[in-house]
Amino acid sequence: MTENIEHADVVVDAPVVMTAGEMLRNARTTGRRKREISTISKQLCIREDFLEALENGQYDVIPEPVYILGFARNYAMELGLNPDEVVEKIKKEMGLVSDCVSDDDEDVSACAMPSIQEESWAKVAFGKAYQFVYQNWIWFVGGVIAIALIVFAVVMLTPSKTDEVVAPAQVVVSVEDVVKEPEYKQPVRERFGTDNRATAEIILQANKKTGEAGTWVEIKDARGRTEISRVLMPGDVYYVPVKGTYKATFGNAGGIDVWVGGKLAPQVGPEYKKVSGVELVPEKLMKTGK
């Protein structure tokens, strides 16, 4: 995208840098494959107003930064854009990362100035606090002594409970003690589909390849009914029901580890690739990874 800059008799085409929202809107509304937000919203299971907020740069509409980046990554992949480029642009627009980069010594010093100022401010604040305590030390010592005397009086005046009957401790057996889990590649963050935990032969876990935005997972049964449709963050686990036939769609196929009978199956697809119609059948998963 360029704009003409006229100066005297010379016309120069200067590049115009698009924002992340402009990139998303341009990819959706131009070219041969123009699409409506409502259609993409149903495919990605992301609210229409969230997609509109991404295109308009109104990031405060979406509640948490992690969801902003996750929705933007899935939206960019759906539109055929580079998800990393879109996410980095949004981070800079939100002020989550600094774009102050220069080879000039003076510019580098200017970039480093805020941290120096923050350090100086911390030293000044600490010095003032120390001075206040030093000047009023007698009050602090008196307060500590008073608190100690109150605690001592409460302990001495509290009646003894040695005559109470102590009930025997109950032995609680957790699900972790009964169900043997696979040796996951990373610690479990959150569990979903726990009703199937004791019987599940197929377990899904989002891995670190999903990045901080996570990956979208949707699973439907043979009748088209949805079992789960959500973004799984790295470490999240989902237990697939053992009864019935299920097919899955992964927004980032390389970001999902599939465990079958406690063994890690082949990847269902490459990283950052959306894969649909994955049959969750143990024999097929272990044989082909699809």
C-alpha positions as a printed Julia matrix, in Angstrom:
290×3 Matrix{Float64}:
   0.0     0.0     0.0
   1.52    3.33   -1.07
   0.56    6.97   -1.25
   1.76    9.66   -3.67
   3.79   12.52   -2.22
   3.98   15.51   -4.61
   6.96   17.86   -4.26
   7.49   20.4    -7.03
   7.33   18.33  -10.24
   8.4    15.04   -8.6
   5.91   12.35   -7.51
   7.26    9.7    -5.12
   5.47    6.56   -3.98
   6.12    6.22   -0.24
   5.2     2.99    1.56
   2.46    3.22    4.18
   2.86    0.87    7.14
  -0.47   -0.74    8.01
  -1.56   -1.48   11.54
  -2.44   -5.03   12.55
  -6.15   -4.24   12.27
  -5.73   -2.77    8.78
  -3.84   -5.91    7.71
  -6.68   -8.14    8.95
  -9.44   -6.03    7.36
  -7.54   -5.73    4.07
  -7.0    -9.51    3.9
 -10.69  -10.15    4.61
 -12.27   -7.58    2.27
  -9.96   -7.55   -0.78
  -8.99  -10.09   -3.39
 -11.1   -12.81   -4.93
 -12.08  -14.39   -1.61
 -13.99  -11.65    0.21
 -15.54  -12.86    3.46
 -17.97  -11.62    6.08
 -17.02  -11.36    9.75
 -20.11  -13.38   10.72
 -18.9   -16.33    8.62
 -15.39  -16.29   10.1
 -16.83  -15.87   13.6
 -18.75  -19.14   13.29
 -15.74  -21.0    11.87
 -13.33  -19.85   14.6
 -15.92  -19.77   17.41
 -14.86  -16.19   18.22
 -17.46  -13.48   18.85
 -18.06  -11.04   16.01
 -17.5    -7.99   18.21
 -14.07   -9.36   19.18
 -13.08   -9.74   15.5
 -14.35   -6.22   14.77
 -12.35   -4.91   17.75
  -9.18   -6.51   16.32
  -9.76   -4.87   12.94
 -10.45   -1.48   14.56
  -7.55   -1.68   17.01
  -9.98   -1.44   19.97
  -8.12   -3.93   22.15
  -9.82   -2.79   25.37
 -13.02   -4.52   24.16
 -11.35   -7.93   24.68
 -10.9    -8.68   28.42
  -7.36  -10.13   28.62
  -4.15   -9.61   26.54
  -3.67  -13.39   26.23
  -7.06  -13.69   24.5
  -6.31  -10.68   22.27
  -3.12  -12.33   21.01
  -4.75  -15.77   20.74
  -7.73  -14.5    18.74
  -5.44  -12.4    16.52
  -3.19  -15.39   15.8
  -6.13  -17.64   14.82
  -7.75  -14.83   12.79
  -4.49  -14.16   10.9
  -4.01  -17.87   10.11
  -7.61  -18.11    8.85
  -7.01  -15.13    6.51
  -3.67  -16.49    5.24
  -1.51  -13.88    7.0
   1.7   -14.43    8.95
   0.4   -14.88   12.55
   3.74  -13.93   14.14
   3.87  -10.62   12.25
   0.31   -9.71   13.24
   0.89  -10.65   16.91
   4.13   -8.63   17.08
   2.37   -5.58   15.62
  -0.4    -5.84   18.22
   2.14   -6.18   21.03
   3.83   -2.96   19.89
   0.5    -1.16   19.49
  -0.48   -2.2    23.04
   2.93   -1.24   24.43
   3.75   -4.78   25.52
   7.14   -4.64   23.75
   9.46   -1.75   22.92
  10.3    -0.84   19.33
  13.06    1.56   20.39
  15.92    0.04   18.38
  18.77    2.06   16.87
  22.48    1.78   16.07
  23.06    5.39   17.08
  24.72    5.73   20.5
  22.59    8.73   21.46
  19.35    6.96   20.57
  20.37    3.87   22.56
  21.08    6.04   25.59
  17.67    7.63   25.22
  16.03    4.22   25.1
  17.78    3.19   28.28
  16.87    6.41   30.1
  13.48    5.23   31.51
  15.08    2.31   33.36
  17.71    4.64   34.84
  15.01    7.04   35.98
  13.03    4.2    37.53
  16.14    3.03   39.4
  16.8     6.54   40.7
  13.18    6.93   41.79
  13.4     3.63   43.71
  16.54    4.79   45.5
  14.92    8.12   46.47
  11.79    6.36   47.76
  13.86    3.92   49.81
  15.94    6.77   51.25
  12.84    8.71   52.33
  11.31    5.63   53.94
  14.55    4.88   55.83
  14.77    8.48   57.02
  11.18    8.43   58.28
  11.73    5.18   60.23
  15.02    6.48   61.66
  13.41    9.7    62.9
  10.42    7.91   64.47
  12.09    4.71   65.64
  10.79    5.0    69.19
   7.18    4.8    67.97
   7.93    1.71   65.86
   9.61   -0.03   68.81
   6.71    0.84   71.09
   4.23   -0.52   68.54
   6.1    -3.82   68.25
   6.18   -4.21   72.04
   2.46   -3.44   72.32
   1.58   -6.02   69.67
   3.74   -8.61   71.4
   1.99   -7.97   74.75
  -1.46   -8.28   73.14
  -0.56  -11.59   71.48
   0.86  -12.91   74.77
  -2.31  -11.93   76.66
  -4.57  -13.59   74.08
  -2.56  -16.83   74.23
  -2.61  -16.9    78.04
  -6.34  -16.16   78.3
  -7.47  -18.64   75.62
  -8.9   -21.76   77.34
  -7.19  -25.07   76.67
  -8.93  -27.5    74.31
  -7.15  -30.64   75.45
 -10.46  -32.17   76.62
 -12.0   -32.06   73.17
 -12.36  -35.36   71.33
 -10.24  -35.39   68.23
 -11.93  -37.18   65.35
  -9.78  -39.62   63.41
  -8.38  -38.19   60.2
 -10.22  -39.23   57.09
  -8.24  -40.77   54.29
  -9.01  -38.97   51.06
  -8.12  -40.76   47.85
  -7.81  -38.36   44.92
  -8.4   -39.19   41.3
  -4.64  -38.84   40.68
  -4.04  -41.83   43.0
  -6.39  -44.04   40.96
  -5.93  -42.96   37.35
  -2.51  -43.42   35.79
  -1.68  -40.43   33.6
   0.76  -40.4    30.64
   4.19  -38.92   31.13
   3.26  -35.52   29.72
   5.94  -33.38   28.09
   5.08  -30.46   30.36
   3.19  -29.89   33.62
  -0.62  -29.97   33.47
  -2.12  -26.47   33.7
  -5.86  -27.19   33.61
  -8.01  -30.28   32.9
 -11.14  -30.48   30.74
 -13.52  -33.39   30.16
 -12.68  -34.81   33.59
 -15.85  -36.94   33.55
 -13.99  -39.15   31.08
 -10.69  -39.14   32.96
 -10.95  -42.64   34.43
 -11.8   -44.27   31.07
 -10.25  -42.04   28.39
  -7.95  -43.86   25.99
  -7.17  -40.7    24.0
  -5.88  -37.57   25.76
  -5.01  -34.23   24.16
  -2.53  -31.74   25.6
  -1.6   -28.3    24.22
   2.19  -28.01   24.01
   4.58  -25.04   24.0
   4.36  -24.7    20.21
   1.03  -22.93   20.72
   2.87  -19.97   22.24
   1.31  -17.71   24.85
  -1.9   -17.47   22.82
  -2.79  -21.18   22.98
  -4.58  -23.1    20.21
  -8.24  -23.54   19.31
  -9.67  -27.09   19.58
 -13.14  -28.27   18.55
 -14.41  -31.86   18.87
 -17.77  -33.12   17.57
 -19.48  -36.5    17.74
 -20.94  -38.47   14.81
 -24.18  -36.43   14.97
 -22.33  -33.11   14.81
 -22.83  -32.26   18.47
 -19.95  -30.29   19.99
 -18.11  -31.87   22.92
 -15.59  -29.03   23.35
 -14.81  -25.8    21.53
 -12.25  -23.58   23.23
  -8.68  -22.27   23.24
  -6.33  -24.63   25.1
  -3.31  -22.96   26.71
   0.08  -24.74   26.95
  -0.29  -27.58   29.47
  -4.11  -27.81   29.24
  -5.44  -31.39   28.97
  -8.68  -32.73   27.45
  -9.93  -36.3    28.0
 -11.76  -37.64   24.92
 -14.87  -39.73   25.7
 -14.3   -43.45   25.15
 -17.77  -44.18   23.74
 -18.74  -42.94   20.29
 -16.96  -41.64   17.19
 -15.41  -38.17   17.29
 -13.69  -35.84   14.85
 -11.49  -32.9    15.79
 -10.45  -29.56   14.31
  -7.18  -27.98   15.48
  -6.35  -24.31   14.82
  -2.65  -25.13   15.26
  -2.14  -28.84   14.56
   1.51  -28.8    15.63
   0.54  -27.36   19.01
  -1.35  -30.49   20.17
   0.16  -33.66   21.65
  -2.06  -36.72   21.22
  -1.67  -39.55   23.76
  -3.17  -42.95   22.96
  -3.13  -45.54   25.72
  -0.37  -43.65   27.49
   1.82  -43.45   24.36
   2.55  -40.32   22.34
   1.04  -40.55   18.83
   2.5   -38.83   15.72
   1.64  -35.16   15.21
  -1.71  -34.67   13.46
  -0.3   -31.84   11.34
   2.4   -29.16   11.0
   2.86  -26.19   13.3
   0.49  -23.2    12.71
  -1.56  -25.31   10.27
  -5.32  -25.63   10.71
  -6.39  -29.27   10.33
 -10.02  -30.44   10.26
 -11.73  -33.82   10.26
  -9.14  -35.62   12.4
 -10.7   -38.97   13.38
 -10.05  -39.67   17.06
  -9.65  -43.42   16.59
  -6.71  -45.02   18.44
  -5.58  -47.23   15.52
  -5.62  -44.38   12.99
  -3.91  -41.91   15.32
  -1.06  -44.31   16.11
  -0.64  -45.4    12.47
  -0.79  -42.19   10.48
  -1.2   -39.32   12.96
  -4.44  -38.32   11.2
